């Protein structure tokens, strides 16, 4: 049968529509990203599973997927970078983090949507606690592994809250003052800040900052972010900085405003942190 010009154009339009639909559909399939980085102060490797922007229930990532990714990774710790929920009444949905194994603890911070959506922060803290997660609002949690101490500095949200950035500056420890010398534990700092623009405002010193907020643009055809929310700064996704001062911005798990993604897949980050002398990829 002879293909007419009109028939060819009809087929081309159908093919283009199917291609766009396929691209859009693939953009909403979660990616598990395995990354490595050195962290000043570490003496032993530390495996951290990092997620943010769940926006429950507006996501396509099931609880079983999160738990399986952590179990396969044998995560030491889980950190949740804010915007787990964005409407009052959805606070109990952070139960999604309950099945995730993390022997060194599970920590979370607030995001801008938990303020914007007028969530009950006290109820959210209780729901996190029921899931085995500690909510840090301008607080520091430490993992003491004998040879090193890892400080997790959980800052309030930059856009909706009142972050105390000075907490990221390390104060002298008891061991530093009373037991100086080569046998005291070394110390490493990880800052949890929902908005990546906070990275530029942190006090000087070696640290790793983990942020979300941007969704990698959420609508980012061919990787080009068409929009970045306030608090993003110059950051969209992935690694920034270098040396002993780095930032990782995750694309997050869920959606806000629009209920889907284009060109920016949801992301579970499995981060292996290494002593600075170890080679990282």
C-alpha positions as CSV (number, residue, x, y, z in Angstrom):
1,X,0.0,0.0,0.0
2,X,1.4,3.4,-1.0
3,X,2.0,5.8,1.9
4,X,0.6,9.2,1.2
5,X,2.0,12.4,2.6
6,X,-1.0,12.8,4.9
7,X,-0.5,9.2,6.1
8,X,3.2,9.8,6.7
9,X,2.4,12.9,8.8
10,X,-0.2,11.1,10.8
11,X,2.3,8.3,11.6
12,X,5.0,10.8,12.5
13,X,2.7,12.6,14.9
14,X,1.6,9.3,16.5
15,X,5.3,8.2,16.8
16,X,6.2,11.6,18.4
17,X,3.3,11.3,20.8
18,X,4.3,7.8,21.9
19,X,7.9,8.9,22.3
20,X,6.9,11.8,24.5
21,X,4.6,9.6,26.5
22,X,7.4,7.1,27.0
23,X,9.9,9.7,28.0
24,X,7.5,11.2,30.4
25,X,6.6,7.8,31.9
26,X,10.3,6.9,32.3
27,X,10.9,10.2,34.0
28,X,8.7,9.0,36.9
29,X,10.5,5.7,37.6
30,X,12.8,5.9,40.6
31,X,16.6,5.7,40.2
32,X,18.8,4.3,42.8
33,X,22.1,6.3,42.7
34,X,25.2,4.8,44.2
35,X,27.8,7.5,44.8
36,X,31.0,7.8,46.8
37,X,32.8,10.8,48.4
38,X,35.6,11.4,50.9
39,X,34.6,13.1,54.2
40,X,37.2,14.8,56.3
41,X,37.3,13.3,59.8
42,X,36.2,9.8,58.9
43,X,38.4,6.9,59.8
44,X,36.0,4.2,58.7
45,X,33.6,4.1,55.7
46,X,30.0,5.2,56.4
47,X,27.0,4.1,54.3
48,X,24.2,6.7,54.3
49,X,20.9,6.4,52.5
50,X,19.7,9.9,51.6
51,X,16.2,10.7,50.5
52,X,14.1,13.9,50.4
53,X,10.9,15.5,49.0
54,X,8.7,12.5,49.4
55,X,5.6,14.8,49.3
56,X,3.5,11.9,50.4
57,X,1.2,10.7,49.0
58,X,2.2,12.5,45.7
59,X,5.0,10.2,44.6
60,X,5.4,6.9,42.7
61,X,7.9,5.3,45.1
62,X,6.5,2.5,47.4
63,X,7.6,1.8,50.9
64,X,8.9,-1.6,49.9
65,X,11.2,0.0,47.3
66,X,12.7,2.3,50.0
67,X,13.2,-0.6,52.4
68,X,14.7,-2.9,49.8
69,X,17.2,-0.2,48.6
70,X,18.4,0.3,52.1
71,X,18.6,-3.4,53.0
72,X,20.6,-4.2,49.8
73,X,22.9,-1.3,50.5
74,X,23.3,-2.3,54.2
75,X,22.8,1.3,55.1
76,X,24.4,2.5,58.4
77,X,22.1,5.5,58.6
78,X,19.1,7.0,56.9
79,X,18.8,10.8,56.5
80,X,15.6,12.5,55.3
81,X,16.0,15.9,53.8
82,X,12.6,17.5,54.4
83,X,9.3,17.9,52.6
84,X,8.2,14.4,53.5
85,X,4.6,15.7,53.6
86,X,3.2,19.0,52.5
87,X,-0.3,19.2,53.9
88,X,-1.7,19.2,57.4
89,X,-3.2,15.8,58.2
90,X,-0.6,13.9,56.2
91,X,1.9,13.7,59.0
92,X,1.3,10.0,59.7
93,X,2.5,9.2,56.1
94,X,6.2,9.4,57.3
95,X,5.5,5.8,58.4
96,X,7.0,5.0,55.0
97,X,10.4,5.2,56.7
98,X,9.6,2.7,59.5
99,X,10.6,-0.4,57.6
100,X,14.0,1.0,56.6
101,X,16.9,-0.7,58.5
102,X,19.5,1.7,59.7
103,X,21.5,0.5,62.8
104,X,23.2,3.8,63.4
105,X,19.9,5.7,63.3
106,X,17.4,7.6,61.2
107,X,17.3,11.4,61.1
108,X,15.2,14.0,59.4
109,X,14.8,17.8,58.9
110,X,12.0,20.0,57.9
111,X,11.4,21.5,54.4
112,X,9.6,24.6,53.2
113,X,6.4,22.7,52.3
114,X,5.9,21.4,55.8
115,X,5.6,25.1,56.8
116,X,3.8,26.2,53.7
117,X,1.2,23.4,54.1
118,X,0.7,24.3,57.7
119,X,1.7,20.9,59.0
120,X,1.5,20.2,62.7
121,X,5.2,20.1,63.5
122,X,4.6,18.5,66.9
123,X,2.5,15.8,65.3
124,X,5.0,15.3,62.6
125,X,7.8,14.8,65.1
126,X,5.7,12.2,66.9
127,X,4.9,10.4,63.6
128,X,8.6,10.4,62.8
129,X,9.4,9.1,66.3
130,X,6.9,6.2,65.8
131,X,8.8,5.4,62.6
132,X,12.1,5.3,64.4
133,X,13.2,8.7,63.0
134,X,14.5,11.6,65.0
135,X,13.4,15.0,63.6
136,X,16.2,17.6,64.0
137,X,15.2,21.3,64.1
138,X,18.4,23.2,64.7
139,X,19.9,20.2,66.6
140,X,22.9,18.0,66.4
141,X,23.0,14.2,66.5
142,X,26.2,12.3,66.8
143,X,27.3,8.8,65.8
144,X,30.2,7.7,68.0
145,X,32.0,4.8,66.4
146,X,35.0,4.8,68.8
147,X,37.6,5.8,66.2
148,X,35.5,8.7,64.8
149,X,32.4,10.7,65.7
150,X,30.1,11.8,62.9
151,X,28.1,15.0,63.7
152,X,24.8,15.3,61.9
153,X,23.7,19.0,62.0
154,X,20.0,19.3,61.2
155,X,19.1,22.8,60.3
156,X,15.6,24.4,60.1
157,X,14.4,25.2,56.6
158,X,15.9,28.3,55.0
159,X,12.6,29.5,53.3
160,X,10.0,28.6,55.9
161,X,12.0,28.4,59.2
162,X,14.8,30.0,61.1
163,X,18.0,28.0,60.6
164,X,20.9,28.3,63.1
165,X,23.7,28.0,60.6
166,X,26.3,28.5,63.4
167,X,25.6,25.0,64.6
168,X,27.6,23.7,61.6
169,X,30.8,25.2,63.1
170,X,32.3,22.5,65.2
171,X,32.8,23.3,68.9
172,X,35.7,21.7,70.7
173,X,34.8,18.3,72.1
174,X,35.5,16.9,75.6
175,X,38.2,14.7,74.1
176,X,39.8,17.7,72.3
177,X,40.1,19.7,75.5
178,X,40.9,17.0,78.1
179,X,42.5,14.2,76.0
180,X,44.4,15.8,73.1
181,X,46.6,13.6,71.1
182,X,46.6,11.1,68.3
183,X,44.4,8.5,70.0
184,X,41.3,10.7,70.4
185,X,38.4,10.1,68.0
186,X,38.4,12.2,64.8
187,X,35.3,14.2,64.0
188,X,33.3,14.6,60.7
189,X,30.4,17.0,60.0
190,X,27.4,16.3,57.8
191,X,24.9,19.2,57.5
192,X,21.3,18.4,56.6
193,X,19.7,21.5,55.1
194,X,16.6,21.2,52.9
195,X,17.4,24.2,50.6
196,X,20.8,23.9,48.9
197,X,21.3,27.7,49.0
198,X,22.2,27.2,52.6
199,X,25.5,25.7,51.5
200,X,26.7,29.2,50.6
201,X,25.8,30.5,54.1
202,X,27.5,27.8,56.2
203,X,30.5,28.8,58.4
204,X,33.9,27.9,57.0
205,X,35.4,24.4,57.6
206,X,35.3,20.9,56.2
207,X,31.8,19.5,55.9
208,X,29.3,17.7,53.6
209,X,25.9,19.3,53.1
210,X,23.0,17.2,51.9
211,X,20.0,19.0,50.4
212,X,16.9,18.5,48.3
213,X,14.2,21.0,47.5
214,X,14.8,21.4,43.7
215,X,13.4,18.1,42.5
216,X,16.2,18.4,39.9
217,X,13.8,20.9,38.2
218,X,10.9,18.3,38.2
219,X,10.1,19.6,34.7
220,X,13.5,19.4,33.1
221,X,13.3,18.1,29.5
222,X,16.6,16.7,28.4
223,X,18.0,17.7,31.8
224,X,17.3,21.4,31.5
225,X,15.5,22.7,34.6
226,X,12.8,25.2,33.6
227,X,12.2,26.3,37.1
228,X,14.0,26.4,40.4
229,X,12.2,27.4,43.6
230,X,13.4,30.0,46.1
231,X,16.1,28.6,48.2
232,X,17.8,26.7,45.4
233,X,20.6,29.2,44.8
234,X,22.7,28.1,41.8
235,X,22.1,24.4,42.5
236,X,19.9,21.9,40.7
237,X,21.1,18.3,41.2
238,X,24.2,16.2,42.0
239,X,27.6,17.2,43.3
240,X,28.9,20.7,43.9
241,X,32.0,22.1,45.6
242,X,35.1,20.0,46.1
243,X,37.9,19.1,48.4
244,X,36.8,18.9,52.0
245,X,33.6,21.0,51.5
246,X,30.9,19.5,49.3
247,X,27.2,19.6,48.6
248,X,25.0,16.9,47.2
249,X,21.5,17.9,45.9
250,X,19.1,15.0,45.4
251,X,16.3,15.1,42.9
252,X,14.0,13.8,45.6
253,X,11.2,11.3,45.5
254,X,7.9,13.1,45.0
255,X,6.1,15.9,43.3
256,X,4.7,19.4,44.1
257,X,2.4,21.6,42.2
258,X,2.3,19.2,39.2
259,X,1.7,15.5,39.9
260,X,4.4,14.2,37.6
261,X,8.0,14.7,36.4
262,X,9.6,15.2,33.0
263,X,13.3,14.6,32.5
264,X,14.1,14.4,36.2
265,X,13.6,11.0,37.7
266,X,13.0,10.5,41.4
267,X,16.1,9.5,43.2
268,X,17.2,7.3,46.2
269,X,20.8,8.2,47.0
270,X,23.0,5.5,48.5
271,X,26.1,7.4,49.6
272,X,29.3,5.7,50.7
273,X,31.5,8.2,52.6
274,X,35.1,7.3,52.8
275,X,38.2,8.4,54.8
276,X,39.9,11.2,52.9
277,X,42.9,9.0,52.1
278,X,40.6,6.4,50.4
279,X,40.0,6.8,46.7
280,X,36.4,7.7,45.8
281,X,34.6,7.5,42.5
